Amino acid sequence: RSIAQLQPMLMKTRHMPVTESFEKVHFGRGFTLHVHNLNQEPLSVSLTINSQGKTRSQSNVIGGASTLDVDSLAAGDTVAIASDGYDTANLTAQ
């Protein structure tokens, strides 16, 4: 196969095997981010959260077919989810 034929497959393999969704917190003014690991194997991720000029980072392992919840996000907060070998996912709470 030529490089041109392999390029679409290589690009697809860089997509992190997760789904992300935001849930508005009831009785509050915040959001919870749900990051679901689509693989059966654990996935190590690093999260960088930017909120009102402050940055916080955390490392987590999401179990196979499990979900990581990131609480206490405000509207407009940005979250970068990184994992070795995959493209970084950049999200905004809304």
C-alpha positions as CSV (number, residue, x, y, z in Angstrom):
1,R,0.0,0.0,0.0
2,S,1.1,3.5,-0.7
3,I,1.4,6.2,2.0
4,A,-1.6,8.0,0.4
5,Q,-3.7,4.9,1.0
6,L,-2.5,4.5,4.6
7,Q,-3.0,8.1,5.6
8,P,-6.7,7.9,6.3
9,M,-6.2,4.9,8.5
10,L,-3.3,6.5,10.4
11,M,-5.4,9.6,11.0
12,K,-8.3,7.6,12.3
13,T,-6.0,5.7,14.8
14,R,-4.9,9.0,16.3
15,H,-8.5,9.8,17.4
16,M,-8.8,9.1,21.2
17,P,-11.2,6.2,21.8
18,V,-13.5,8.2,24.1
19,T,-16.8,10.1,23.9
20,E,-17.3,13.3,25.8
21,S,-20.5,15.0,27.0
22,F,-21.4,17.9,29.3
23,E,-24.2,17.7,31.8
24,K,-25.6,20.8,33.4
25,V,-25.7,20.4,37.2
26,H,-29.2,20.8,38.6
27,F,-29.6,23.3,41.4
28,G,-26.3,24.8,40.5
29,R,-24.5,26.9,37.9
30,G,-22.0,24.4,36.7
31,F,-21.3,21.5,34.5
32,T,-20.0,17.9,34.8
33,L,-17.9,16.5,32.0
34,H,-18.3,12.8,31.3
35,V,-15.4,11.1,29.5
36,H,-16.3,7.6,28.4
37,N,-13.6,5.1,27.4
38,L,-14.8,3.1,24.4
39,N,-12.1,0.5,24.7
40,Q,-12.1,-2.6,27.0
41,E,-8.6,-1.7,28.2
42,P,-7.8,1.1,30.7
43,L,-6.8,4.5,29.2
44,S,-4.4,6.9,30.8
45,V,-5.4,10.5,30.3
46,S,-4.1,13.9,31.3
47,L,-6.6,16.8,31.7
48,T,-5.8,20.5,31.7
49,I,-8.7,22.7,32.8
50,N,-8.6,26.4,32.3
51,S,-11.1,28.3,34.4
52,Q,-11.3,32.1,34.7
53,G,-7.5,32.5,34.1
54,K,-6.5,29.7,36.4
55,T,-5.2,26.3,35.2
56,R,-5.3,23.0,36.9
57,S,-4.1,19.6,35.7
58,Q,-4.9,16.1,36.7
59,S,-4.0,12.6,35.5
60,N,-6.4,9.8,35.5
61,V,-6.8,6.2,34.3
62,I,-10.2,5.5,32.9
63,G,-11.1,1.8,33.3
64,G,-12.1,-0.2,30.3
65,A,-15.7,0.7,29.1
66,S,-15.9,3.1,32.1
67,T,-16.6,6.8,32.6
68,L,-14.5,9.6,34.2
69,D,-16.6,12.5,35.6
70,V,-15.0,15.9,36.0
71,D,-17.1,18.1,38.3
72,S,-17.4,21.7,39.1
73,L,-16.9,23.2,35.7
74,A,-18.3,26.7,34.9
75,A,-19.7,27.8,31.5
76,G,-16.8,28.7,29.3
77,D,-14.2,26.6,31.0
78,T,-12.0,24.8,28.6
79,V,-10.7,21.2,29.0
80,A,-7.9,19.6,27.1
81,I,-7.8,15.7,27.3
82,A,-4.5,14.2,26.2
83,S,-3.3,10.6,26.0
84,D,-0.1,9.2,24.5
85,G,-0.5,8.3,20.9
86,Y,-3.7,10.2,20.3
87,D,-4.7,13.7,19.2
88,T,-5.7,16.0,22.1
89,A,-9.4,16.6,22.5
90,N,-10.2,20.3,23.3
91,L,-13.7,21.0,24.8
92,T,-15.6,24.0,26.2
93,A,-18.2,23.7,28.9
94,Q,-21.5,25.0,27.7
